[in-house]
Structures are given as C-alpha cells and as structure tokens.
C-alpha cells in the first residue's frame, strides 16, 4: 500500500460508511453532505493488518474525543 495524505474539513453534514471486502481489506468512507466522496480509507491487505490499522485509527479518534470532552464538549 502506498502512503498518501489527505485533508478534509469535517462538517456536521458529513456521512460515514464502512464495509469489509472479503478477508482482504476494509474500507471507511467519509462523504460530504451532498454524498460526494471526501476521503476513502483502504486498509492494508490482509485480515489482521486491516483490523490492526482500524484499531489504531479508532484509538486516535477516541483520544481526540476524550481531549475535546476534557475541554468541555458535551458527552454523548
């Protein structure tokens, strides 16, 4: 898998979608409110690599959420 980077200004109207393509990889998509593709994340090939990648991604998201809650964001 090649390394790439992308920037996206998240908005409340963003839509999220994910699916697993057999045992090779998982895909996470972020779409704009009008459903145009903003970011698509293809995980590395292989069941374990895909799961590890998504776990690391989840951990970073959870860490960011915790920091925002500490700053006063409303908890869900």
Secondary structure per residue as TSV (DSSP state, phi and psi in degrees):
chain	resnum	aa	ss	phi	psi
A	1	X	-	360.0	131.5
A	2	X	-	-81.8	156.9
A	3	X	-	-88.7	131.5
A	4	X	-	-137.7	165.7
A	5	X	-	-135.9	154.1
A	6	X	-	-148.0	149.0
A	7	X	-	-118.6	141.2
A	8	X	-	-146.3	129.0
A	9	X	-	-85.8	103.0
A	10	X	-	-62.8	140.4
A	11	X	-	-131.9	156.1
A	12	X	T	-60.6	-24.3
A	13	X	T	-83.9	-3.0
A	14	X	-	-59.6	148.1
A	15	X	E	-116.2	147.8
A	16	X	E	-123.0	142.7
A	17	X	E	-146.0	144.1
A	18	X	E	-144.1	151.1
A	19	X	E	-156.1	158.1
A	20	X	E	-109.4	126.1
A	21	X	E	-96.5	98.0
A	22	X	T	43.8	-143.3
A	23	X	T	-99.1	14.8
A	24	X	T	-97.1	-42.6
A	25	X	E	-157.6	163.5
A	26	X	E	-119.8	152.5
A	27	X	E	-124.3	133.7
A	28	X	E	-118.8	126.9
A	29	X	E	-117.3	140.5
A	30	X	E	-117.8	123.1
A	31	X	E	-116.1	147.5
A	32	X	-	-67.8	168.0
A	33	X	T	-54.4	-30.0
A	34	X	T	-89.0	13.1
A	35	X	-	69.2	13.7
A	36	X	-	-75.8	146.2
A	37	X	E	-65.1	125.1
A	38	X	E	-100.9	-52.8
A	39	X	E	-142.8	138.5
A	40	X	E	-125.5	127.9
A	41	X	E	-108.9	114.1
A	42	X	E	-98.2	125.3
A	43	X	-	-79.0	162.4
A	44	X	-	-57.5	155.0
A	45	X	S	-70.8	148.2
A	46	X	S	104.9	135.8
A	47	X	H	-55.4	-49.6
A	48	X	H	-69.3	-39.4
A	49	X	H	-64.1	-42.7
A	50	X	H	-62.4	-44.8
A	51	X	H	-64.2	-43.8
A	52	X	H	-62.0	-43.9
A	53	X	H	-60.7	-47.1
A	54	X	H	-68.7	-33.3
A	55	X	H	-62.8	-44.6
A	56	X	H	-63.3	-41.1
A	57	X	H	-61.3	-46.2
A	58	X	H	-60.8	-43.9
A	59	X	H	-60.1	-40.7
A	60	X	H	-68.5	-38.3
A	61	X	H	-65.4	-44.8
A	62	X	H	-62.4	-37.1
A	63	X	H	-65.1	-42.5
A	64	X	H	-65.2	-40.5
A	65	X	H	-62.9	-44.3
A	66	X	H	-60.5	-41.2
A	67	X	H	-64.8	-39.4
A	68	X	H	-67.5	-38.2
A	69	X	H	-64.4	-40.6
A	70	X	H	-60.6	-30.2
A	71	X	T	-83.7	-4.7
A	72	X	T	118.8	2.2
A	73	X	-	-64.5	147.6
A	74	X	-	-72.4	133.3
A	75	X	-	-77.8	150.7
A	76	X	-	-68.6	360.0
